[in-house]
């Protein structure tokens, strides 16, 4: 029983001040279109430790990070976490405004989290590796 409780507890997450501010604005603007995902993102940001830009270790997932995760469904995927306008599932670019995108933000290699898919089923993913963004994503807002 204690193991089940431990698995349901969310891991500690860390985000940069810039990501936090941009994602808060994004969640607020998205609240009417998809309140469930917006609320989940706001909840994750609320519990996140916010650090100054440049102080986040490379192994922590931030906007623009490329990463590899495995899941309880047998998936082993390489993806990049992006803002909605850059999302392209065929290229492995996952939007932060998806249930899995929200689950990934702020995690580091070795951490696992449960997330609820759009079909209502709960899945567990484990971050295997993280690569910092090639360039800071702040420049992508044109």
C-alpha positions, 0 to 999 in steps of 0.5 A: 500500500505504501508503494502505491501511495509513493507512486501517486506522489508527484516528483519535485520539479524545477522551472526557470523564471522565464518559462514560468512567466511565459507558461503562466500567461499561456495557461491563462490564455488557453483556459477557455479553450481547454480548461482541464489542460490549462488547470493542470499546467497551472497546478504544475507551475504552482508546485514548481521551484522557480530558479533564475534563468541560467541556473537550471541544470541541463538535465532538467526539462525546460521549454525546448529540451529534447528528451527520451522517456519510457512508459508503462505502455512500452513506449521508448520515445525521443521528443522535444517539448515546445510551445503550441505553435511549434508542435509537430508530432511527426517530428517528435515535437510535443506541445506543453499544452498536452497532458504529456507535455504538462507532465514532462515540464520540470522533470529531470532524468531518472524521475517518473510521473503519472499522467492522465491521457485525454481518454482518462486513463492514467499512465506512468512515464520515466525520463531516461535522458534530457538534453538542454535546448540548443538555443534558449526558447525565448528567441522563438517568440516572433 
